[in-house]
Amino acid sequence: MAWRQERRMRYRVLIQQDEDGIYVAEVPSLPGCISQGRSREEAVANVREAMAAYLQSLEDHGDPIPPPISEEIVEL
């Protein structure tokens, strides 16, 4: 898990509640990396596991790891 040993990776996660009340979490930087949960917290925990598996799969196949986000929040 070289990607984990380097440093903590940060990716933007979009969370929306669907029409059935399920929370859906999607990682735009990792195409197809989506999970869900009955609560926001469960969705975050599930997508964290999905992200780890996604990055591990990229590493196992020798594919490049997308760079983590780097952003500033500016409050006005």
N, CA, C and O atoms as CSV, one atom per row, in Angstrom:
chain,resi,resn,atom,element,x,y,z
A,1,MET,N,N,0.811,-1.182,0.000
A,1,MET,CA,C,0.000,0.000,0.000
A,1,MET,C,C,0.860,1.253,0.000
A,1,MET,O,O,0.820,2.058,0.931
A,2,ALA,N,N,1.621,1.397,-1.041
A,2,ALA,CA,C,2.524,2.546,-1.129
A,2,ALA,C,C,1.761,3.864,-1.105
A,2,ALA,O,O,2.260,4.850,-0.563
A,3,TRP,N,N,0.565,3.900,-1.679
A,3,TRP,CA,C,-0.196,5.147,-1.694
A,3,TRP,C,C,-0.552,5.589,-0.285
A,3,TRP,O,O,-0.684,6.788,-0.036
A,4,ARG,N,N,-0.708,4.661,0.636
A,4,ARG,CA,C,-1.040,5.009,2.017
A,4,ARG,C,C,0.196,5.403,2.810
A,4,ARG,O,O,0.116,6.229,3.720
A,5,GLN,N,N,1.326,4.822,2.472
A,5,GLN,CA,C,2.546,5.087,3.216
A,5,GLN,C,C,3.088,6.479,2.937
A,5,GLN,O,O,3.741,7.073,3.795
A,6,GLU,N,N,2.827,7.002,1.756
A,6,GLU,CA,C,3.340,8.318,1.398
A,6,GLU,C,C,2.763,9.395,2.308
A,6,GLU,O,O,3.512,10.157,2.920
A,7,ARG,N,N,1.461,9.462,2.400
A,7,ARG,CA,C,0.766,10.440,3.234
A,7,ARG,C,C,-0.721,10.168,3.139
A,7,ARG,O,O,-1.174,9.368,2.320
A,8,ARG,N,N,-1.456,10.835,3.974
A,8,ARG,CA,C,-2.903,10.678,3.903
A,8,ARG,C,C,-3.413,11.338,2.627
A,8,ARG,O,O,-3.022,12.454,2.285
A,9,MET,N,N,-4.279,10.635,1.945
A,9,MET,CA,C,-4.839,11.141,0.701
A,9,MET,C,C,-6.196,11.781,1.003
A,9,MET,O,O,-6.985,11.252,1.786
A,10,ARG,N,N,-6.453,12.924,0.372
A,10,ARG,CA,C,-7.728,13.619,0.556
A,10,ARG,C,C,-8.402,13.771,-0.796
A,10,ARG,O,O,-7.818,14.302,-1.740
A,11,TYR,N,N,-9.637,13.299,-0.879
A,11,TYR,CA,C,-10.427,13.430,-2.092
A,11,TYR,C,C,-11.780,14.028,-1.734
A,11,TYR,O,O,-12.319,13.770,-0.657
A,12,ARG,N,N,-12.316,14.818,-2.634
A,12,ARG,CA,C,-13.641,15.401,-2.445
A,12,ARG,C,C,-14.689,14.299,-2.595
A,12,ARG,O,O,-14.640,13.499,-3.530
A,13,VAL,N,N,-15.631,14.271,-1.664
A,13,VAL,CA,C,-16.737,13.309,-1.699
A,13,VAL,C,C,-18.039,14.105,-1.739
A,13,VAL,O,O,-18.282,14.962,-0.889
A,14,LEU,N,N,-18.860,13.814,-2.723
A,14,LEU,CA,C,-20.172,14.454,-2.846
A,14,LEU,C,C,-21.213,13.517,-2.258
A,14,LEU,O,O,-21.276,12.340,-2.614
A,15,ILE,N,N,-22.031,14.050,-1.355
A,15,ILE,CA,C,-23.048,13.232,-0.699
A,15,ILE,C,C,-24.416,13.851,-0.954
A,15,ILE,O,O,-24.641,15.036,-0.709
A,16,GLN,N,N,-25.324,13.011,-1.455
A,16,GLN,CA,C,-26.688,13.451,-1.716
A,16,GLN,C,C,-27.645,12.400,-1.179
A,16,GLN,O,O,-27.340,11.207,-1.168
A,17,GLN,N,N,-28.787,12.853,-0.741
A,17,GLN,CA,C,-29.821,11.933,-0.282
A,17,GLN,C,C,-30.767,11.667,-1.453
A,17,GLN,O,O,-31.268,12.603,-2.077
A,18,ASP,N,N,-31.008,10.397,-1.747
A,18,ASP,CA,C,-31.891,10.079,-2.870
A,18,ASP,C,C,-33.355,10.102,-2.435
A,18,ASP,O,O,-33.669,10.383,-1.279
A,19,GLU,N,N,-34.239,9.803,-3.377
A,19,GLU,CA,C,-35.681,9.893,-3.124
A,19,GLU,C,C,-36.174,8.887,-2.078
A,19,GLU,O,O,-37.255,9.056,-1.513
A,20,ASP,N,N,-35.384,7.845,-1.823
A,20,ASP,CA,C,-35.750,6.844,-0.819
A,20,ASP,C,C,-35.130,7.132,0.548
A,20,ASP,O,O,-35.305,6.359,1.491
A,21,GLY,N,N,-34.405,8.246,0.650
A,21,GLY,CA,C,-33.772,8.603,1.913
A,21,GLY,C,C,-32.393,8.026,2.123
A,21,GLY,O,O,-31.786,8.234,3.173
A,22,ILE,N,N,-31.888,7.301,1.136
A,22,ILE,CA,C,-30.544,6.712,1.210
A,22,ILE,C,C,-29.516,7.780,0.838
A,22,ILE,O,O,-29.729,8.553,-0.096
A,23,TYR,N,N,-28.412,7.820,1.565
A,23,TYR,CA,C,-27.333,8.757,1.265
A,23,TYR,C,C,-26.367,8.100,0.290
A,23,TYR,O,O,-25.877,6.998,0.536
A,24,VAL,N,N,-26.100,8.776,-0.806
A,24,VAL,CA,C,-25.207,8.279,-1.847
A,24,VAL,C,C,-23.957,9.144,-1.839
A,24,VAL,O,O,-24.039,10.369,-1.925
A,25,ALA,N,N,-22.797,8.500,-1.733
A,25,ALA,CA,C,-21.512,9.195,-1.688
A,25,ALA,C,C,-20.717,8.841,-2.944
A,25,ALA,O,O,-20.546,7.667,-3.275
A,26,GLU,N,N,-20.235,9.874,-3.636
A,26,GLU,CA,C,-19.508,9.696,-4.896
A,26,GLU,C,C,-18.198,10.469,-4.822
A,26,GLU,O,O,-18.137,11.564,-4.261
A,27,VAL,N,N,-17.144,9.878,-5.400
A,27,VAL,CA,C,-15.825,10.504,-5.413
A,27,VAL,C,C,-15.507,10.882,-6.864
A,27,VAL,O,O,-15.091,10.022,-7.640
A,28,PRO,N,N,-15.695,12.154,-7.245
A,28,PRO,CA,C,-15.498,12.545,-8.641
A,28,PRO,C,C,-14.098,12.260,-9.197
A,28,PRO,O,O,-13.959,11.974,-10.386
A,29,SER,N,N,-13.073,12.334,-8.366
A,29,SER,CA,C,-11.705,12.087,-8.833
A,29,SER,C,C,-11.415,10.609,-9.078
A,29,SER,O,O,-10.410,10.259,-9.697
A,30,LEU,N,N,-12.302,9.748,-8.587
A,30,LEU,CA,C,-12.143,8.303,-8.756
A,30,LEU,C,C,-13.384,7.784,-9.479
A,30,LEU,O,O,-14.323,7.319,-8.833
A,31,PRO,N,N,-13.400,7.857,-10.807
A,31,PRO,CA,C,-14.598,7.500,-11.581
A,31,PRO,C,C,-15.158,6.124,-11.210
A,31,PRO,O,O,-14.439,5.124,-11.196
A,32,GLY,N,N,-16.446,6.101,-10.912
A,32,GLY,CA,C,-17.113,4.858,-10.563
A,32,GLY,C,C,-17.020,4.502,-9.088
A,32,GLY,O,O,-17.579,3.492,-8.660
A,33,CYS,N,N,-16.326,5.314,-8.307
A,33,CYS,CA,C,-16.202,5.054,-6.867
A,33,CYS,C,C,-17.396,5.698,-6.166
A,33,CYS,O,O,-17.407,6.898,-5.890
A,34,ILE,N,N,-18.391,4.873,-5.890
A,34,ILE,CA,C,-19.658,5.324,-5.307
A,34,ILE,C,C,-20.055,4.331,-4.222
A,34,ILE,O,O,-19.838,3.128,-4.367
A,35,SER,N,N,-20.631,4.827,-3.149
A,35,SER,CA,C,-21.172,3.960,-2.114
A,35,SER,C,C,-22.409,4.628,-1.535
A,35,SER,O,O,-22.803,5.706,-1.981
A,36,GLN,N,N,-23.014,4.000,-0.559
A,36,GLN,CA,C,-24.231,4.545,0.020
A,36,GLN,C,C,-24.383,4.089,1.457
A,36,GLN,O,O,-23.631,3.237,1.929
A,37,GLY,N,N,-25.361,4.657,2.151
A,37,GLY,CA,C,-25.640,4.266,3.523
A,37,GLY,C,C,-26.984,4.806,3.962
A,37,GLY,O,O,-27.538,5.711,3.336
A,38,ARG,N,N,-27.505,4.246,5.040
A,38,ARG,CA,C,-28.792,4.704,5.567
A,38,ARG,C,C,-28.664,6.051,6.265
A,38,ARG,O,O,-29.648,6.775,6.414
A,39,SER,N,N,-27.444,6.386,6.694
A,39,SER,CA,C,-27.172,7.691,7.292
A,39,SER,C,C,-25.973,8.309,6.587
A,39,SER,O,O,-25.238,7.635,5.865
A,40,ARG,N,N,-25.795,9.596,6.810
A,40,ARG,CA,C,-24.637,10.278,6.229
A,40,ARG,C,C,-23.336,9.642,6.726
A,40,ARG,O,O,-22.406,9.430,5.948
A,41,GLU,N,N,-23.280,9.343,8.010
A,41,GLU,CA,C,-22.086,8.745,8.607
A,41,GLU,C,C,-21.784,7.372,8.006
A,41,GLU,O,O,-20.631,7.041,7.731
A,42,GLU,N,N,-22.838,6.583,7.809
A,42,GLU,CA,C,-22.654,5.259,7.211
A,42,GLU,C,C,-22.175,5.379,5.768
A,42,GLU,O,O,-21.319,4.607,5.336
A,43,ALA,N,N,-22.713,6.333,5.023
A,43,ALA,CA,C,-22.281,6.549,3.645
A,43,ALA,C,C,-20.805,6.939,3.595
A,43,ALA,O,O,-20.064,6.464,2.734
A,44,VAL,N,N,-20.381,7.800,4.514
A,44,VAL,CA,C,-18.970,8.216,4.551
A,44,VAL,C,C,-18.074,7.027,4.891
A,44,VAL,O,O,-17.040,6.829,4.252
A,45,ALA,N,N,-18.458,6.239,5.885
A,45,ALA,CA,C,-17.664,5.062,6.248
A,45,ALA,C,C,-17.575,4.083,5.079
A,45,ALA,O,O,-16.511,3.527,4.807
A,46,ASN,N,N,-18.699,3.875,4.389
A,46,ASN,CA,C,-18.716,2.945,3.255
A,46,ASN,C,C,-17.892,3.454,2.086
A,46,ASN,O,O,-17.189,2.677,1.440
A,47,VAL,N,N,-17.971,4.750,1.805
A,47,VAL,CA,C,-17.208,5.269,0.671
A,47,VAL,C,C,-15.714,5.294,1.008
A,47,VAL,O,O,-14.882,5.168,0.109
A,48,ARG,N,N,-15.367,5.452,2.271
A,48,ARG,CA,C,-13.961,5.392,2.672
A,48,ARG,C,C,-13.390,4.002,2.351
A,48,ARG,O,O,-12.274,3.886,1.844
A,49,GLU,N,N,-14.160,2.958,2.649
A,49,GLU,CA,C,-13.736,1.590,2.315
A,49,GLU,C,C,-13.630,1.409,0.800
A,49,GLU,O,O,-12.687,0.789,0.308
A,50,ALA,N,N,-14.602,1.951,0.067
A,50,ALA,CA,C,-14.594,1.846,-1.397
A,50,ALA,C,C,-13.380,2.567,-1.981
A,50,ALA,O,O,-12.755,2.080,-2.923
A,51,MET,N,N,-13.049,3.734,-1.416
A,51,MET,CA,C,-11.889,4.491,-1.890
A,51,MET,C,C,-10.597,3.703,-1.666
A,51,MET,O,O,-9.740,3.652,-2.547
A,52,ALA,N,N,-10.458,3.092,-0.496
A,52,ALA,CA,C,-9.259,2.308,-0.195
A,52,ALA,C,C,-9.124,1.139,-1.169
A,52,ALA,O,O,-8.031,0.863,-1.665
A,53,ALA,N,N,-10.234,0.453,-1.444
A,53,ALA,CA,C,-10.210,-0.667,-2.394
A,53,ALA,C,C,-9.888,-0.171,-3.807
A,53,ALA,O,O,-9.135,-0.820,-4.533
A,54,TYR,N,N,-10.446,0.955,-4.191
A,54,TYR,CA,C,-10.213,1.543,-5.519
A,54,TYR,C,C,-8.730,1.862,-5.696
A,54,TYR,O,O,-8.119,1.489,-6.697
A,55,LEU,N,N,-8.161,2.560,-4.706
A,55,LEU,CA,C,-6.746,2.945,-4.799
A,55,LEU,C,C,-5.844,1.719,-4.771
A,55,LEU,O,O,-4.832,1.676,-5.472
A,56,GLN,N,N,-6.204,0.721,-3.965
A,56,GLN,CA,C,-5.419,-0.510,-3.929
A,56,GLN,C,C,-5.448,-1.212,-5.282
A,56,GLN,O,O,-4.429,-1.737,-5.732
A,57,SER,N,N,-6.609,-1.222,-5.930
A,57,SER,CA,C,-6.736,-1.840,-7.248
A,57,SER,C,C,-5.869,-1.110,-8.281
A,57,SER,O,O,-5.198,-1.740,-9.099
A,58,LEU,N,N,-5.892,0.230,-8.231
A,58,LEU,CA,C,-5.030,0.986,-9.145
A,58,LEU,C,C,-3.570,0.608,-8.939
A,58,LEU,O,O,-2.837,0.364,-9.898
A,59,GLU,N,N,-3.160,0.563,-7.680
A,59,GLU,CA,C,-1.776,0.219,-7.370
A,59,GLU,C,C,-1.439,-1.191,-7.841
A,59,GLU,O,O,-0.383,-1.410,-8.435
A,60,ASP,N,N,-2.328,-2.150,-7.580
A,60,ASP,CA,C,-2.095,-3.544,-7.970
A,60,ASP,C,C,-1.939,-3.697,-9.475
A,60,ASP,O,O,-1.205,-4.571,-9.939
A,61,HIS,N,N,-2.624,-2.854,-10.240
A,61,HIS,CA,C,-2.572,-2.938,-11.703
A,61,HIS,C,C,-1.535,-1.998,-12.309
A,61,HIS,O,O,-1.408,-1.918,-13.531
A,62,GLY,N,N,-0.801,-1.293,-11.467
A,62,GLY,CA,C,0.229,-0.385,-11.970
A,62,GLY,C,C,-0.317,0.887,-12.592
A,62,GLY,O,O,0.381,1.567,-13.345
A,63,ASP,N,N,-1.560,1.208,-12.280
A,63,ASP,CA,C,-2.173,2.421,-12.822
A,63,ASP,C,C,-1.825,3.612,-11.929
A,63,ASP,O,O,-1.569,3.440,-10.737
A,64,PRO,N,N,-1.814,4.811,-12.499
A,64,PRO,CA,C,-1.479,5.987,-11.687
A,64,PRO,C,C,-2.557,6.298,-10.654
A,64,PRO,O,O,-3.750,6.112,-10.895
A,65,ILE,N,N,-2.111,6.769,-9.514
A,65,ILE,CA,C,-3.015,7.184,-8.444
A,65,ILE,C,C,-3.369,8.651,-8.677
A,65,ILE,O,O,-2.467,9.485,-8.758
A,66,PRO,N,N,-4.652,8.991,-8.786
A,66,PRO,CA,C,-5.023,10.401,-8.961
A,66,PRO,C,C,-4.501,11.244,-7.792
A,66,PRO,O,O,-4.518,10.800,-6.645
A,67,PRO,N,N,-4.043,12.446,-8.088
A,67,PRO,CA,C,-3.518,13.277,-7.004
A,67,PRO,C,C,-4.627,13.683,-6.043
A,67,PRO,O,O,-5.775,13.865,-6.451
A,68,PRO,N,N,-4.282,13.823,-4.765
A,68,PRO,CA,C,-5.282,14.271,-3.800
A,68,PRO,C,C,-5.617,15.733,-4.043
A,68,PRO,O,O,-4.888,16.444,-4.734
A,69,ILE,N,N,-6.722,16.170,-3.471
A,69,ILE,CA,C,-7.128,17.561,-3.645
A,69,ILE,C,C,-6.261,18.463,-2.778
A,69,ILE,O,O,-5.750,18.065,-1.732
A,70,SER,N,N,-6.124,19.645,-3.237
A,70,SER,CA,C,-5.457,20.687,-2.468
A,70,SER,C,C,-6.286,21.932,-2.686
A,70,SER,O,O,-6.357,22.448,-3.801
A,71,GLU,N,N,-6.918,22.420,-1.624
A,71,GLU,CA,C,-7.782,23.563,-1.783
A,71,GLU,C,C,-7.751,24.430,-0.555
A,71,GLU,O,O,-7.378,23.990,0.533
A,72,GLU,N,N,-8.133,25.621,-0.737
A,72,GLU,CA,C,-8.276,26.578,0.354
A,72,GLU,C,C,-9.744,27.003,0.403
A,72,GLU,O,O,-10.394,27.178,-0.628
A,73,ILE,N,N,-10.235,27.159,1.597
A,73,ILE,CA,C,-11.583,27.707,1.759
A,73,ILE,C,C,-11.402,29.153,2.188
A,73,ILE,O,O,-10.764,29.447,3.198
A,74,VAL,N,N,-11.971,30.035,1.406
A,74,VAL,CA,C,-11.878,31.459,1.682
A,74,VAL,C,C,-13.236,31.949,2.114
A,74,VAL,O,O,-14.208,31.851,1.365
A,75,GLU,N,N,-13.306,32.470,3.304
A,75,GLU,CA,C,-14.575,32.940,3.844
A,75,GLU,C,C,-14.657,34.459,3.705
A,75,GLU,O,O,-13.699,35.166,4.019
A,76,LEU,N,N,-15.787,34.953,3.240
A,76,LEU,CA,C,-15.998,36.396,3.099
A,76,LEU,C,C,-17.014,36.881,4.111
A,76,LEU,O,O,-17.326,38.071,4.150
